[in-house]
Every structure is written in C-alpha cells, then in structure tokens.
Amino acid sequence: FDKRAKYVAVAKRYLEKQKLLILGEGFQSKRGRFDLIALDRKTLVMVSVRLRGCPEPVPDDDEVADPRDVQVAADEWRERHHHVSIDAYRFDVVRLDWYANRKGEPVIRYFPDAISVGQTRRLVETSSP
C-alpha cells in the first residue's frame, strides 16, 4: 500500500462529503499527475493532494500548476471518457496540513479553483470547417 495513497484517500473522503463525485484516482497526463478526478455537477475537477508537514516521508508527484497544463489534462481525460457529460473544468487543491494541528491529525484545507484565478474554465468545442 503506497504511503501517498492513504493521504489521497483522506482527501477523497473529504471531497465526497463536499458532494463531489470521484471518477478516478491517479490520472497521469502528458503534463503531470492528478491525484483525483471528480465531477462537481457538470464540471470536471482535476485535484492535486498536497502534504504540508507530513510526519513520514512521502514522495510528491509531479505538481501541475499552470492553467494550460490543466486544460491539456482535461482534454486528455475527455478523450478517454466520452460517456461523461462535462461543460467545464477546474483545478482544485486539497492540502493536508500537520503544522496547523499538533495532535497528530492533519487539518484539511480545500482550495477549489486553485489556479484559474477565480474562474472555472469553460470548455470550447472546436469544429472543422
């Protein structure tokens, strides 16, 4: 059992309580890895789980922090999953923060729409002439 996987599971349970539908885990795109893929109504949510002050060494995955990378990954995911109806996409971060709580349990901090500067990106359909 991967050490990182147990922390991703904590984030997954948290997002499910926030009414997001988890569609997958560990999505590797050309531009990086996303820990969770979720659906918030008709918005595809690419999620990165970040660890701050983790009590055990856990390797970080490739972090995606550029809106263009998120768009590429959202397009890749859509190409593989045509059956899911999606109107938009966004990038969220769930941070597990051990520095904020000295009792051994992390504080969960959730940052929806973390890198699109406060605006969910709308998917634009392109058509051939």
N, C-alpha and C positions, 0 to 999 in steps of 0.2 A: 504494500500500500504506500503510495507516494506521499511524502510528508506534505507537499503542497496541496495534494488532493483533499486532505482533511480541512484545510483552511478554505478552499474553494467550496466545500460542502457547507461550511458555516455561512458563507456569502449566499450560496444558493438558497438555503432555508430562509435567510433574511429577505431575499428578493421575492420568494414565493409568498411571504407574509405581506409584502407590499403589493401583491396581486399581479406580479409579472409571471408569465407562463414560460418556464425554462424549456427551450427547444433542444439544447445541446451543450456539451462541455468540451473544452479543449479544441476550439476551431483554429486550425493553422491556415493562415492566408499567405499570399506572396509577401506581404508587408509586415507580418508579425503574428503573434498568437493571441487569441482572446480566450479567457478562462471560461466564460459562459456566453451563450447566445440565448436571448429571451425575446418575448413578444409582449409589448405593452399596447393593448388594443390592436391597432394595425401598424404599429411602429416596431421595426426590428431594433433590438437593443444589443449592442456589442459591449461586453462587460470585461473589464480588467480588475482582478483582485490584487490589491497591493497590501503588503505587510510592513508595519512600522513597529520596530522594537520587538520583533518576534523572538521568543525565548529559545528557539532552536534554529540552527542554520537551514535555510530553505532557499534553493536557487530561484532567482527571478526568471520569469520567461521574458521573451522579447517584448518590451513595452511598446505600445502603439500610442503615439502622442500627436500625430499630425492628422488633421481632418481629411486630407487626401488619402492617407493610408486607410482610414476608416471607410471612406467611400469605396475604395478598391475592394476591401474585405467584404463590405455589404453586397457589392455587385457579385463577387465570387460566391458568397453564400446563396444569393438569389438564384444564380445559375444552377446550383446543385439542388435547390429546393423549390421548384416551380409551384408546388402544390400549396404553398403558404402565401396568403394574400397580404401584401405589405404595401403601405402607402409612403412610409418614410423610414428613416433610420437615425440612430443617435449612438453616442459612445458614453457609457456610464462607468464610474469607478466605485468600487466598494473597498474601503480601506479598513483593515483590522489593525487597531492601534493599541498596543500594550503599554505605551508610555502614558496614556490617559487614565489607566486604571491599574493601580498597584496590587490588585487582588489576584493577579494571575490570569484573568479573563480579558480578552480584548474588548475595547469599545468599538462598535461598528459605526463607521461613518460612511454615508451614502452620498455620492455626488452624481446626480442624474445630469445628463447633457454636459459632461465634463469638458469637452474640448471643442464644441461647436459654438462657443461664445453665446450661450443662452438661447440658441435657436435650433430646433430639430431640423435636420436637413430633409428636404422633400426629394423624393426620387423623381427623376426626369426620364420619361420614356423617350427613346430616340427611335425614329422610323426612317427607313430607307426611302429615297425619292422614287 
